[in-house]
Structures are given as C-alpha cells and as structure tokens.
Amino acid sequence: MLRELRTACLVLVALTGVTGVAYPLLVTGVAQLCFPRQANGSLLEAGGRVVGSALIGQPFDDPRYFWSRPSATAGFPYNGAASAGSNLGPTSDALRDAVQARVLALRAADPGNAAPVPVDLVTASGSGLDPHISPAAARYQAARVARVRGIPLAGVRTLVEQHTEGRQFGILGEPTVNVLALNRALDGRTGR
C-alpha cells in the first residue's frame, strides 16, 4: 500500500508540474510571441494611456458619441468579471419594460429620427459585454452625433463605413461596428 501511495503522489506532482506549470507557461509564451496584442487584452490607447479594450464594450451616454448595446452584467455595465446575459425571455414583462424605456431614451435623444430603432440598441448581447453594434444601429445614430457635434452628416456616415468590419472569413457572422474604435476616430476627427 505504501508503494501505491508513493506512486500516486509522484503522479500528482508530475501532472501538477505539466498541467499546472509547464503547459500554461508554454501557451502564454506562444501567445505573447505570436499574438501579443490579443494576449494582452486588445487594449486601445490614446495619449499614452489605456482607454479600453476592443473586446469589451463601454457605456456611452453622451449624445456626442455613438451608444453601445445595453449591458446585462452584474455590478455595473460592461463588467468583465461578471459576464452574463439577462436571461429574460421574449415573454418577460421586465424585458418588455426595459426595451420600451430604451426606445424612449433613444427617441428623446433624437426626437426628429422616426426610423425604426435597431434591436441591438435596446437588447443586451448574450455576454453583456459586446463591443459592437450593427451598421444599421450606427447609421441610426449618425444624424444625432453629427447634429450635436456640429459636423456634416456625410462625414459621420463615412466614419461609420470606414469602421464597419465585414464577416469573419467573408462568411461567418454579420458586419459589425466597434463602438469604442468609432468614437475614438470621431474624437480624432473633430478634436473632441
């Protein structure tokens, strides 16, 4: 029995070394060598400081900016440590009320816009962290952003088109617009 116990302990130590130390170090090293930007969180910088990640949404509520999808994370919006959907189904009264409130807020921010509100502006993504909106959601907001900033609508629409990312590999998913990248470009163009 002592022999089996010693063998079990040696196997435990060996597997801990391989799976708990060597493998994570190998994967981290390969990631840092081959994909350093992604391995470090796809961070975006401005003026020498980190302003966000291209992978996690941020709340924008100033009418001068394009607004992100709503977030359903716990604690605070876009909480990367609490990724979760709302788990509210299509028959949920709470979801209906939240969507109606979001539609009213969008209408109040841009009273002259009678276009239908794109669904991704009033519903959270499955993770609650999505940094993207649809091109339709960006176009819906373009007139408001141009009016509040006092810049030509054509220029804002051009920025939206420049920041529209196509389908992955040309076939997977739908075109999207990264809200943080678009807002940073907008600030760069207009000097805030």
TIRO-2110 file (N, C-alpha, C; in Angstrom, 1 decimal):
// TIRO-2110
0.8, -1.2, 0.0, N, 1, A
0.0, 0.0, 0.0, CA, 1, A
0.9, 1.3, 0.0, C, 1, A
2.0, 1.3, 0.7, N, 2, A
2.9, 2.4, 0.7, CA, 2, A
3.4, 2.7, -0.7, C, 2, A
3.7, 1.6, -1.4, N, 3, A
4.2, 1.8, -2.8, CA, 3, A
3.2, 2.5, -3.7, C, 3, A
1.9, 2.1, -3.6, N, 4, A
0.8, 2.8, -4.4, CA, 4, A
0.6, 4.2, -4.0, C, 4, A
0.8, 4.5, -2.7, N, 5, A
0.6, 5.9, -2.2, CA, 5, A
1.8, 6.7, -2.7, C, 5, A
3.0, 6.2, -2.7, N, 6, A
4.1, 6.9, -3.3, CA, 6, A
4.0, 7.1, -4.8, C, 6, A
3.5, 6.1, -5.5, N, 7, A
3.3, 6.3, -6.9, CA, 7, A
2.2, 7.3, -7.2, C, 7, A
1.2, 7.3, -6.4, N, 8, A
0.1, 8.3, -6.6, CA, 8, A
0.6, 9.7, -6.4, C, 8, A
1.4, 9.9, -5.3, N, 9, A
2.0, 11.2, -5.0, CA, 9, A
2.9, 11.7, -6.1, C, 9, A
3.7, 10.8, -6.7, N, 10, A
4.6, 11.2, -7.8, CA, 10, A
3.8, 11.5, -9.0, C, 10, A
2.8, 10.8, -9.3, N, 11, A
1.9, 11.1, -10.5, CA, 11, A
1.3, 12.5, -10.2, C, 11, A
0.8, 12.8, -9.0, N, 12, A
0.2, 14.0, -8.7, CA, 12, A
1.2, 15.2, -8.9, C, 12, A
2.4, 15.0, -8.4, N, 13, A
3.4, 16.1, -8.6, CA, 13, A
3.7, 16.3, -10.0, C, 13, A
3.9, 15.2, -10.8, N, 14, A
4.3, 15.2, -12.2, CA, 14, A
3.2, 15.9, -13.0, C, 14, A
1.9, 15.5, -12.8, N, 15, A
0.8, 16.1, -13.6, CA, 15, A
0.6, 17.6, -13.2, C, 15, A
0.8, 17.9, -11.9, N, 16, A
0.7, 19.3, -11.5, CA, 16, A
1.7, 20.1, -12.2, C, 16, A
3.0, 19.6, -12.3, N, 17, A
4.0, 20.3, -13.0, CA, 17, A
3.7, 20.5, -14.5, C, 17, A
3.2, 19.4, -15.1, N, 18, A
2.9, 19.5, -16.5, CA, 18, A
1.7, 20.4, -16.8, C, 18, A
0.6, 20.1, -16.1, N, 19, A
-0.7, 20.8, -16.5, CA, 19, A
-0.8, 22.1, -15.7, C, 19, A
-0.2, 22.3, -14.6, N, 20, A
-0.3, 23.5, -13.8, CA, 20, A
0.8, 24.5, -14.0, C, 20, A
1.9, 24.1, -14.5, N, 21, A
3.0, 25.0, -14.7, CA, 21, A
3.5, 25.0, -16.1, C, 21, A
4.0, 23.9, -16.6, N, 22, A
4.6, 23.8, -18.0, CA, 22, A
3.7, 24.2, -19.1, C, 22, A
2.5, 23.6, -19.1, N, 23, A
1.5, 23.9, -20.2, CA, 23, A
1.1, 25.4, -20.2, C, 23, A
0.7, 25.9, -19.0, N, 24, A
0.3, 27.4, -19.0, CA, 24, A
1.4, 28.3, -19.5, C, 24, A
2.6, 28.0, -19.0, N, 25, A
3.8, 28.8, -19.4, CA, 25, A
4.0, 28.7, -20.9, C, 25, A
3.9, 27.5, -21.5, N, 26, A
4.1, 27.3, -22.9, CA, 26, A
3.0, 28.1, -23.7, C, 26, A
1.8, 27.9, -23.3, N, 27, A
0.7, 28.6, -24.0, CA, 27, A
0.8, 30.1, -23.9, C, 27, A
1.2, 30.6, -22.7, N, 28, A
1.4, 32.1, -22.5, CA, 28, A
2.5, 32.6, -23.4, C, 28, A
3.6, 31.8, -23.4, N, 29, A
4.8, 32.2, -24.2, CA, 29, A
4.5, 32.3, -25.7, C, 29, A
3.8, 31.2, -26.2, N, 30, A
3.4, 31.2, -27.6, CA, 30, A
2.5, 32.4, -27.9, C, 30, A
1.5, 32.6, -27.1, N, 31, A
0.6, 33.7, -27.3, CA, 31, A
1.3, 35.1, -27.3, C, 31, A
2.2, 35.3, -26.4, N, 32, A
3.0, 36.5, -26.3, CA, 32, A
3.8, 36.7, -27.6, C, 32, A
4.4, 35.6, -28.1, N, 33, A
5.2, 35.7, -29.3, CA, 33, A
4.4, 35.9, -30.6, C, 33, A
3.3, 35.2, -30.7, N, 34, A
2.6, 35.2, -31.9, CA, 34, A
1.4, 36.2, -32.0, C, 34, A
0.8, 36.5, -30.9, N, 35, A
-0.3, 37.4, -30.8, CA, 35, A
-0.3, 38.3, -29.6, C, 35, A
0.8, 39.1, -29.5, N, 36, A
0.9, 39.9, -28.2, CA, 36, A
-0.2, 40.9, -27.9, C, 36, A
-0.8, 41.5, -29.0, N, 37, A
-1.9, 42.5, -28.8, CA, 37, A
-3.1, 41.7, -28.2, C, 37, A
-3.5, 40.6, -28.8, N, 38, A
-4.6, 39.9, -28.4, CA, 38, A
-4.4, 39.3, -27.0, C, 38, A
-3.2, 38.7, -26.8, N, 39, A
-2.9, 38.1, -25.5, CA, 39, A
-2.9, 39.1, -24.3, C, 39, A
-2.7, 40.3, -24.6, N, 40, A
-2.7, 41.4, -23.6, CA, 40, A
-4.0, 42.1, -23.5, C, 40, A
-5.1, 41.6, -24.1, N, 41, A
-6.4, 42.1, -24.0, CA, 41, A
-6.9, 43.1, -25.1, C, 41, A
-6.1, 43.2, -26.2, N, 42, A
-6.5, 44.0, -27.3, CA, 42, A
-6.8, 45.5, -26.8, C, 42, A
-5.9, 46.0, -26.0, N, 43, A
-6.1, 47.3, -25.4, CA, 43, A
-5.9, 48.4, -26.4, C, 43, A
-6.7, 49.4, -26.3, N, 44, A
-6.6, 50.6, -27.1, CA, 44, A
-6.1, 51.8, -26.3, C, 44, A
-5.1, 52.5, -26.8, N, 45, A
-4.5, 53.6, -26.1, CA, 45, A
-4.8, 54.9, -26.8, C, 45, A
-4.8, 56.0, -26.0, N, 46, A
-4.9, 57.4, -26.5, CA, 46, A
-4.1, 58.2, -25.6, C, 46, A
-3.2, 59.0, -26.1, N, 47, A
-2.4, 59.9, -25.3, CA, 47, A
-1.5, 59.1, -24.3, C, 47, A
-1.1, 57.9, -24.6, N, 48, A
-0.2, 57.2, -23.8, CA, 48, A
-0.9, 56.5, -22.6, C, 48, A
-2.3, 56.5, -22.6, N, 49, A
-3.0, 55.8, -21.6, CA, 49, A
-4.0, 54.9, -22.2, C, 49, A
-4.3, 53.8, -21.5, N, 50, A
-5.3, 52.8, -22.0, CA, 50, A
-6.7, 53.4, -21.8, C, 50, A
-7.5, 53.4, -22.9, N, 51, A
-8.8, 53.9, -22.8, CA, 51, A
-9.9, 52.8, -22.9, C, 51, A
-9.5, 51.6, -23.2, N, 52, A
-10.4, 50.5, -23.2, CA, 52, A
-9.8, 49.3, -24.0, C, 52, A
-10.7, 48.3, -24.2, N, 53, A
-10.3, 47.1, -25.0, CA, 53, A
-11.2, 47.0, -26.2, C, 53, A
-10.7, 46.5, -27.3, N, 54, A
-11.5, 46.3, -28.5, CA, 54, A
-12.5, 45.1, -28.3, C, 54, A
-12.3, 44.4, -27.2, N, 55, A
-13.1, 43.2, -27.0, CA, 55, A
-14.2, 43.4, -26.0, C, 55, A
-14.2, 44.4, -25.2, N, 56, A
-15.2, 44.6, -24.2, CA, 56, A
-15.9, 46.0, -24.4, C, 56, A
-17.2, 46.0, -24.4, N, 57, A
-17.9, 47.3, -24.7, CA, 57, A
-17.8, 48.2, -23.5, C, 57, A
-18.1, 49.5, -23.8, N, 58, A
-18.1, 50.5, -22.8, CA, 58, A
-19.4, 51.3, -22.8, C, 58, A
-19.8, 51.8, -21.7, N, 59, A
-21.0, 52.6, -21.7, CA, 59, A
-20.8, 54.0, -22.2, C, 59, A
-21.6, 54.4, -23.2, N, 60, A
-21.5, 55.8, -23.7, CA, 60, A
-23.0, 56.3, -23.6, C, 60, A
-23.1, 57.5, -23.0, N, 61, A
-24.5, 58.0, -22.9, CA, 61, A
-24.5, 59.5, -23.3, C, 61, A
-23.3, 60.1, -23.6, N, 62, A
-23.3, 61.4, -24.1, CA, 62, A
-23.8, 61.4, -25.6, C, 62, A
-24.7, 62.3, -25.9, N, 63, A
-25.2, 62.3, -27.3, CA, 63, A
-24.2, 62.6, -28.3, C, 63, A
-23.0, 63.1, -28.0, N, 64, A
-21.9, 63.4, -28.9, CA, 64, A
-21.3, 62.1, -29.4, C, 64, A
-21.6, 61.0, -28.8, N, 65, A
-21.0, 59.7, -29.1, CA, 65, A
-22.0, 58.7, -29.6, C, 65, A
-21.5, 57.7, -30.3, N, 66, A
-22.3, 56.5, -30.7, CA, 66, A
-22.5, 55.7, -29.4, C, 66, A
-23.7, 55.2, -29.2, N, 67, A
-24.0, 54.4, -28.0, CA, 67, A
-23.9, 52.9, -28.3, C, 67, A
-23.4, 52.2, -27.3, N, 68, A
-23.2, 50.8, -27.4, CA, 68, A
-24.5, 50.0, -27.1, C, 68, A
-24.5, 48.7, -27.3, N, 69, A
-25.6, 47.9, -26.8, CA, 69, A
-25.7, 48.0, -25.3, C, 69, A
-26.9, 47.8, -24.8, N, 70, A
-27.1, 47.8, -23.4, CA, 70, A
-26.3, 46.6, -22.8, C, 70, A
-25.9, 46.7, -21.6, N, 71, A
-25.1, 45.6, -20.9, CA, 71, A
-26.0, 45.0, -19.8, C, 71, A
-25.9, 43.7, -19.7, N, 72, A
-26.7, 43.0, -18.6, CA, 72, A
-25.8, 42.4, -17.5, C, 72, A
-24.5, 42.9, -17.5, N, 73, A
-23.6, 42.4, -16.5, CA, 73, A
-24.0, 42.9, -15.1, C, 73, A
-23.6, 42.1, -14.1, N, 74, A
-23.9, 42.4, -12.7, CA, 74, A
-22.9, 43.5, -12.1, C, 74, A
-23.4, 44.3, -11.2, N, 75, A
-22.5, 45.3, -10.5, CA, 75, A
-22.5, 46.6, -11.3, C, 75, A
-22.0, 46.6, -12.5, N, 76, A
-22.0, 47.8, -13.3, CA, 76, A
-21.9, 47.4, -14.8, C, 76, A
-22.3, 48.3, -15.7, N, 77, A
-22.3, 47.9, -17.1, CA, 77, A
-21.0, 47.5, -17.6, C, 77, A
-20.9, 46.5, -18.4, N, 78, A
-19.7, 46.0, -19.1, CA, 78, A
-18.7, 45.5, -18.1, C, 78, A
-19.1, 44.9, -17.0, N, 79, A
-18.2, 44.4, -16.0, CA, 79, A
-17.6, 43.1, -16.5, C, 79, A
-16.4, 43.1, -16.9, N, 80, A
-15.7, 41.9, -17.5, CA, 80, A
-15.6, 40.8, -16.5, C, 80, A
-15.7, 41.0, -15.2, N, 81, A
-15.6, 40.0, -14.2, CA, 81, A
-17.0, 39.3, -14.0, C, 81, A
-18.0, 39.8, -14.6, N, 82, A
-19.4, 39.3, -14.4, CA, 82, A
-20.1, 39.2, -15.7, C, 82, A
-19.5, 38.6, -16.7, N, 83, A
-20.2, 38.4, -18.0, CA, 83, A
-21.4, 37.5, -17.8, C, 83, A
-22.5, 38.0, -18.3, N, 84, A
-23.7, 37.2, -18.3, CA, 84, A
-24.8, 37.9, -19.1, C, 84, A
-25.7, 37.1, -19.6, N, 85, A
-26.9, 37.7, -20.3, CA, 85, A
-27.9, 38.0, -19.2, C, 85, A
-29.0, 38.6, -19.6, N, 86, A
-30.1, 38.9, -18.7, CA, 86, A
-30.9, 37.7, -18.3, C, 86, A
-30.9, 36.7, -19.2, N, 87, A
-31.8, 35.5, -19.0, CA, 87, A
-33.3, 35.9, -19.0, C, 87, A
-33.6, 37.0, -19.6, N, 88, A
-35.0, 37.4, -19.8, CA, 88, A
-35.5, 36.9, -21.1, C, 88, A
-36.6, 36.1, -21.1, N, 89, A
-37.1, 35.6, -22.4, CA, 89, A
-38.1, 36.5, -23.1, C, 89, A
-38.5, 36.2, -24.3, N, 90, A
-39.4, 37.1, -25.1, CA, 90, A
-40.7, 37.4, -24.5, C, 90, A
-41.2, 36.6, -23.5, N, 91, A
-42.4, 36.9, -22.9, CA, 91, A
-42.3, 37.6, -21.5, C, 91, A
-41.1, 38.0, -21.2, N, 92, A
-40.8, 38.6, -19.9, CA, 92, A
-41.3, 40.1, -19.9, C, 92, A
-42.1, 40.4, -18.9, N, 93, A
-42.5, 41.8, -18.7, CA, 93, A
-41.4, 42.7, -18.4, C, 93, A
-40.4, 42.2, -17.7, N, 94, A
-39.2, 43.0, -17.3, CA, 94, A
-38.4, 43.4, -18.6, C, 94, A
-38.3, 42.4, -19.5, N, 95, A
-37.6, 42.7, -20.8, CA, 95, A
-38.4, 43.7, -21.6, C, 95, A
-39.7, 43.5, -21.7, N, 96, A
-40.5, 44.4, -22.5, CA, 96, A
-40.4, 45.8, -21.9, C, 96, A
-40.5, 46.0, -20.6, N, 97, A
-40.4, 47.3, -20.0, CA, 97, A
-39.0, 47.9, -20.2, C, 97, A
-37.9, 47.1, -20.1, N, 98, A
-36.6, 47.7, -20.3, CA, 98, A
-36.4, 48.1, -21.8, C, 98, A
-36.9, 47.3, -22.7, N, 99, A
-36.8, 47.7, -24.1, CA, 99, A
-37.6, 49.0, -24.4, C, 99, A
-38.8, 49.1, -23.9, N, 100, A
-39.6, 50.3, -24.1, CA, 100, A
-38.9, 51.5, -23.5, C, 100, A
-38.3, 51.4, -22.3, N, 101, A
-37.6, 52.5, -21.7, CA, 101, A
-36.4, 52.9, -22.6, C, 101, A
-35.7, 51.9, -23.2, N, 102, A
-34.5, 52.2, -24.0, CA, 102, A
-35.0, 52.9, -25.3, C, 102, A
-36.1, 52.4, -25.9, N, 103, A
-36.6, 53.1, -27.1, CA, 103, A
-37.0, 54.5, -26.8, C, 103, A
-37.6, 54.8, -25.7, N, 104, A
-38.0, 56.1, -25.3, CA, 104, A
-36.8, 57.0, -25.1, C, 104, A
-35.7, 56.5, -24.5, N, 105, A
-34.5, 57.2, -24.3, CA, 105, A
-33.8, 57.6, -25.6, C, 105, A
-33.8, 56.6, -26.6, N, 106, A
-33.3, 56.9, -27.9, CA, 106, A
-34.1, 57.9, -28.6, C, 106, A
-35.4, 57.8, -28.5, N, 107, A
-36.3, 58.8, -29.2, CA, 107, A
-36.1, 60.2, -28.6, C, 107, A
-35.9, 60.3, -27.3, N, 108, A
-35.7, 61.6, -26.6, CA, 108, A
-34.4, 62.2, -27.0, C, 108, A
-33.4, 61.4, -27.2, N, 109, A
-32.1, 61.9, -27.6, CA, 109, A
-32.1, 62.4, -29.0, C, 109, A
-33.0, 61.9, -29.8, N, 110, A
-33.0, 62.3, -31.2, CA, 110, A
-34.5, 62.4, -31.7, C, 110, A
-35.2, 63.4, -31.2, N, 111, A
-36.6, 63.4, -31.5, CA, 111, A
-37.0, 63.5, -33.0, C, 111, A
-36.2, 64.0, -33.8, N, 112, A
-36.5, 64.1, -35.2, CA, 112, A
-36.3, 62.7, -36.0, C, 112, A
-35.8, 61.7, -35.4, N, 113, A
-35.5, 60.5, -36.0, CA, 113, A
-36.7, 59.6, -35.9, C, 113, A
-37.4, 59.3, -37.0, N, 114, A
-38.6, 58.5, -37.0, CA, 114, A
-38.3, 57.1, -37.5, C, 114, A
-37.1, 56.8, -37.8, N, 115, A
-36.7, 55.4, -38.3, CA, 115, A
-36.9, 54.4, -37.2, C, 115, A
-37.2, 53.2, -37.6, N, 116, A
-37.3, 52.1, -36.5, CA, 116, A
-36.0, 52.0, -35.8, C, 116, A
-36.1, 51.7, -34.5, N, 117, A
-34.9, 51.6, -33.6, CA, 117, A
-34.3, 50.2, -33.9, C, 117, A
-33.1, 50.0, -34.2, N, 118, A
-32.5, 48.7, -34.4, CA, 118, A
-32.5, 47.9, -33.1, C, 118, A
-32.8, 46.7, -33.2, N, 119, A
-32.9, 45.8, -32.0, CA, 119, A
-31.7, 45.8, -31.1, C, 119, A
-30.5, 45.9, -31.7, N, 120, A
-29.3, 45.8, -30.9, CA, 120, A
-29.0, 47.0, -30.1, C, 120, A
-29.8, 48.1, -30.3, N, 121, A
-29.6, 49.3, -29.4, CA, 121, A
-30.5, 49.2, -28.2, C, 121, A
-31.4, 48.2, -28.1, N, 122, A
-32.3, 48.1, -27.0, CA, 122, A
-32.3, 46.7, -26.3, C, 122, A
-31.5, 45.8, -26.8, N, 123, A
-31.3, 44.5, -26.1, CA, 123, A
-29.8, 44.2, -25.9, C, 123, A
-29.6, 43.5, -24.8, N, 124, A
-28.2, 43.2, -24.4, CA, 124, A
-27.8, 41.9, -25.2, C, 124, A
-26.5, 41.8, -25.4, N, 125, A
-25.9, 40.6, -26.1, CA, 125, A
-25.9, 39.4, -25.0, C, 125, A
-25.6, 38.2, -25.5, N, 126, A
-25.6, 37.1, -24.6, CA, 126, A
-24.6, 37.2, -23.5, C, 126, A
-23.4, 37.9, -23.8, N, 127, A
-22.4, 38.0, -22.7, CA, 127, A
-22.6, 39.3, -21.9, C, 127, A
-23.3, 40.3, -22.5, N, 128, A
-23.5, 41.6, -21.8, CA, 128, A
-22.2, 42.5, -22.0, C, 128, A
-21.3, 42.0, -22.8, N, 129, A
-20.0, 42.7, -23.0, CA, 129, A
-19.7, 43.1, -24.4, C, 129, A
-20.6, 42.9, -25.3, N, 130, A
-20.4, 43.1, -26.7, CA, 130, A
-19.9, 44.5, -27.1, C, 130, A
-18.8, 44.7, -27.7, N, 131, A
-18.3, 46.0, -28.0, CA, 131, A
-18.8, 46.5, -29.4, C, 131, A
-19.6, 45.7, -30.0, N, 132, A
-20.1, 46.0, -31.4, CA, 132, A
-21.6, 46.3, -31.5, C, 132, A
-21.9, 47.1, -32.5, N, 133, A
-23.3, 47.3, -32.9, CA, 133, A
-23.4, 47.0, -34.3, C, 133, A
-24.6, 46.9, -34.8, N, 134, A
-24.7, 46.6, -36.3, CA, 134, A
-24.5, 47.9, -37.0, C, 134, A
-24.2, 47.8, -38.3, N, 135, A
-24.1, 49.1, -39.1, CA, 135, A
-25.4, 49.8, -39.1, C, 135, A
-26.5, 49.1, -39.1, N, 136, A
-27.8, 49.8, -39.0, CA, 136, A
-28.0, 50.6, -37.7, C, 136, A
-27.5, 50.1, -36.6, N, 137, A
-27.5, 50.8, -35.3, CA, 137, A
-26.6, 52.1, -35.4, C, 137, A
-25.5, 51.9, -36.0, N, 138, A
-24.6, 53.1, -36.2, CA, 138, A
-25.2, 54.1, -37.1, C, 138, A
-25.8, 53.7, -38.2, N, 139, A
-26.4, 54.7, -39.1, CA, 139, A
-27.6, 55.4, -38.4, C, 139, A
-28.4, 54.6, -37.6, N, 140, A
-29.5, 55.2, -36.9, CA, 140, A
-29.0, 56.4, -36.0, C, 140, A
-27.9, 56.3, -35.4, N, 141, A
-27.4, 57.3, -34.5, CA, 141, A
-26.6, 58.4, -35.2, C, 141, A
-26.2, 58.2, -36.5, N, 142, A
-25.3, 59.2, -37.2, CA, 142, A
-25.8, 60.6, -37.2, C, 142, A
-27.1, 60.8, -37.5, N, 143, A
-27.6, 62.2, -37.5, CA, 143, A
-27.6, 62.9, -36.2, C, 143, A
-27.9, 62.2, -35.1, N, 144, A
-27.8, 62.8, -33.8, CA, 144, A
-26.3, 63.2, -33.5, C, 144, A
-25.4, 62.3, -33.7, N, 145, A
-24.0, 62.6, -33.5, CA, 145, A
-23.5, 63.8, -34.3, C, 145, A
-23.9, 63.8, -35.6, N, 146, A
-23.5, 64.9, -36.4, CA, 146, A
-24.1, 66.3, -36.0, C, 146, A
-25.4, 66.2, -35.6, N, 147, A
-26.1, 67.4, -35.2, CA, 147, A
-25.4, 68.0, -33.9, C, 147, A
-25.2, 67.1, -32.9, N, 148, A
-24.7, 67.5, -31.6, CA, 148, A
-23.3, 68.1, -31.7, C, 148, A
-22.5, 67.4, -32.6, N, 149, A
-21.1, 67.9, -32.7, CA, 149, A
-21.0, 69.0, -33.7, C, 149, A
-22.0, 69.3, -34.5, N, 150, A
-22.0, 70.4, -35.5, CA, 150, A
-21.1, 70.1, -36.6, C, 150, A
-21.1, 68.8, -37.1, N, 151, A
-20.3, 68.4, -38.2, CA, 151, A
-21.2, 67.8, -39.3, C, 151, A
-20.7, 67.8, -40.5, N, 152, A
-21.5, 67.3, -41.6, CA, 152, A
-21.9, 65.8, -41.4, C, 152, A
-23.2, 65.5, -41.7, N, 153, A
-23.6, 64.1, -41.6, CA, 153, A
-22.9, 63.2, -42.5, C, 153, A
-22.5, 63.7, -43.7, N, 154, A
-21.8, 62.8, -44.7, CA, 154, A
-20.4, 62.4, -44.1, C, 154, A
-19.8, 63.2, -43.3, N, 155, A
-18.5, 62.9, -42.7, CA, 155, A
-18.7, 61.8, -41.6, C, 155, A
-19.8, 61.9, -40.9, N, 156, A
-20.1, 60.9, -39.8, CA, 156, A
-20.4, 59.5, -40.5, C, 156, A
-21.2, 59.6, -41.5, N, 157, A
-21.5, 58.4, -42.3, CA, 157, A
-20.3, 57.7, -42.9, C, 157, A
-19.4, 58.5, -43.4, N, 158, A
-18.1, 58.0, -43.9, CA, 158, A
-17.3, 57.3, -42.8, C, 158, A
-17.3, 57.9, -41.6, N, 159, A
-16.6, 57.2, -40.5, CA, 159, A
-17.2, 55.9, -40.1, C, 159, A
-18.5, 55.8, -40.2, N, 160, A
-19.3, 54.6, -39.9, CA, 160, A
-18.9, 53.5, -40.9, C, 160, A
-18.8, 53.9, -42.2, N, 161, A
-18.5, 52.9, -43.2, CA, 161, A
-17.0, 52.5, -43.1, C, 161, A
-16.1, 53.4, -42.7, N, 162, A
-14.7, 53.0, -42.5, CA, 162, A
-14.5, 52.1, -41.4, C, 162, A
-15.4, 52.2, -40.4, N, 163, A
-15.2, 51.3, -39.2, CA, 163, A
-16.2, 50.1, -39.2, C, 163, A
-16.8, 49.8, -40.3, N, 164, A
-17.6, 48.6, -40.4, CA, 164, A
-16.7, 47.5, -40.7, C, 164, A
-16.8, 46.5, -39.9, N, 165, A
-16.0, 45.3, -40.1, CA, 165, A
-16.9, 44.2, -40.7, C, 165, A
-16.3, 43.6, -41.8, N, 166, A
-17.1, 42.6, -42.5, CA, 166, A
-17.2, 41.3, -41.8, C, 166, A
-17.8, 40.3, -42.4, N, 167, A
-18.0, 39.0, -41.9, CA, 167, A
-16.6, 38.3, -41.7, C, 167, A
-16.5, 37.5, -40.7, N, 168, A
-15.2, 36.8, -40.5, CA, 168, A
-15.1, 35.8, -41.6, C, 168, A
-13.9, 35.8, -42.2, N, 169, A
-13.6, 34.9, -43.3, CA, 169, A
-14.5, 35.1, -44.5, C, 169, A
-15.3, 36.2, -44.5, N, 170, A
-16.2, 36.5, -45.6, CA, 170, A
-17.5, 35.8, -45.5, C, 170, A
-17.7, 34.9, -44.5, N, 171, A
-19.0, 34.1, -44.5, CA, 171, A
-19.6, 34.0, -43.1, C, 171, A
-18.8, 34.2, -42.0, N, 172, A
-19.3, 34.0, -40.7, CA, 172, A
-19.7, 35.3, -40.0, C, 172, A
-20.9, 35.2, -39.4, N, 173, A
-21.5, 36.4, -38.7, CA, 173, A
-22.0, 37.4, -39.6, C, 173, A
-22.2, 38.6, -39.0, N, 174, A
-22.7, 39.7, -39.7, CA, 174, A
-21.7, 40.9, -39.6, C, 174, A
-21.8, 41.8, -40.5, N, 175, A
-20.9, 43.0, -40.4, CA, 175, A
-21.2, 43.7, -39.0, C, 175, A
-20.2, 44.3, -38.4, N, 176, A
-20.3, 45.0, -37.2, CA, 176, A
-19.5, 46.3, -37.1, C, 176, A
-19.8, 47.1, -36.2, N, 177, A
-19.0, 48.4, -35.9, CA, 177, A
-18.6, 48.4, -34.5, C, 177, A
-17.3, 48.5, -34.3, N, 178, A
-16.8, 48.6, -32.9, CA, 178, A
-17.0, 50.0, -32.4, C, 178, A
-17.8, 50.1, -31.4, N, 179, A
-18.3, 51.5, -30.9, CA, 179, A
-17.1, 52.3, -30.3, C, 179, A
-16.2, 51.7, -29.6, N, 180, A
-15.1, 52.4, -29.0, CA, 180, A
-14.2, 52.9, -30.1, C, 180, A
-13.8, 52.1, -31.1, N, 181, A
-13.0, 52.5, -32.2, CA, 181, A
-13.6, 53.6, -33.0, C, 181, A
-14.9, 53.5, -33.2, N, 182, A
-15.6, 54.6, -34.0, CA, 182, A
-15.6, 55.9, -33.2, C, 182, A
-15.9, 55.8, -31.9, N, 183, A
-15.9, 57.0, -31.1, CA, 183, A
-14.5, 57.7, -31.0, C, 183, A
-13.5, 56.8, -30.9, N, 184, A
-12.1, 57.4, -30.9, CA, 184, A
-11.8, 58.1, -32.2, C, 184, A
-12.2, 57.5, -33.3, N, 185, A
-12.0, 58.1, -34.6, CA, 185, A
-12.8, 59.4, -34.7, C, 185, A
-14.0, 59.4, -34.2, N, 186, A
-14.8, 60.6, -34.2, CA, 186, A
-14.1, 61.7, -33.4, C, 186, A
-13.6, 61.4, -32.2, N, 187, A
-12.9, 62.4, -31.4, CA, 187, A
-11.6, 62.9, -32.1, C, 187, A
-10.9, 62.0, -32.8, N, 188, A
-9.7, 62.4, -33.6, CA, 188, A
-10.0, 63.3, -34.7, C, 188, A
-11.2, 63.1, -35.3, N, 189, A
-11.6, 63.9, -36.5, CA, 189, A
-12.1, 65.3, -36.0, C, 189, A
-12.8, 65.3, -34.9, N, 190, A
-13.4, 66.6, -34.5, CA, 190, A
-12.6, 67.3, -33.4, C, 190, A
-11.6, 66.7, -32.9, N, 191, A
-10.8, 67.3, -31.8, CA, 191, A
-11.6, 67.3, -30.5, C, 191, A
-12.5, 66.4, -30.4, N, 192, A
-13.4, 66.3, -29.2, CA, 192, A
-14.3, 67.4, -29.2, C, 192, A
END
